[in-house]
């Protein structure tokens, strides 16, 4: 009796994913974060793109924000950060 071939595992990388480590990818991620929270009524979210390391040939970029524990700063949806 021959064993059936195992199914090929699904890839974890999707075609629509962006490269978050590149400068354009970090910029897009920053916009997505601000857009998400703006749609939820929080207009006090600030983000910035920062150089996080890597080599001169392959720099690594990141996104810094004023979110705390993945939540907006205190002050509510009216934009008044405390």
N, C-alpha and C positions, 0 to 999 in steps of 0.2 A: 504494500500500500504506500503510495507516494504522499508525502506531506504537501498540503496546499501552501502556495507561496503566501508569505505574510503581506498584508496590505502596506503600501508605502505610507510612512507617516506624513501627516499634513505639515506643510511648511508653516513656520510661525511668521514669516515675512510676507507681507501682502503688497501687491503692486501699488496700491494707493497710499502706502505709508511714505512719509517724507523722511529724509535724512536729517534728524534733529541735531546732529553734531556739526553740520555745515552752517555758515553764516545765513544763507537764505532759509535753511530749514529752521534755525533758531528764530529767525524773524517771523516765519509762518506760525510756529508754535506760540510765540508771544502774541500774535494777533488772534489766534484761536482762543487763548486764555482770556484775553480782554473781551473778545466777542461773547464768549460763554457767560461770563459774569455780568456783562452789560445787558444781555438778554434776560438775566435773572433779576435785573434792577439795581445792580451794584456798579456805579460809575466811578468808584474811587480806587479801582485796581490799577496799579502802576507796574509796568514790566520794563526790563532793560536787557539788552544783549551784552554778554560779557565774554571775553576771551578766557577760556578755562584751561588751557594747556595745549598739549600736543606738540608736534614739531613744526618747524618753519614750513616744511613741505605739506604737512597735514594738520593744520590748526584745529582745535576743538573749541566750539562755541557753546554757550549755555544761556539759559534764561533765568533772570533773577526777578522776583516780584515781591510785593508787600503782603502776599498771602501768608497767613500763619496757620500751620497745621492744615493746609489746603483750604482754608476758609478766608473770606474777606476780613479786612480789619474791622474793629468795632466801629459803630457809628451807623450801621444799618444801610438801607438801600438809598437813602437820600444823598449819599456822597460825603457826609461829614465824618471824616476819619478822626479818631481821638488818639 
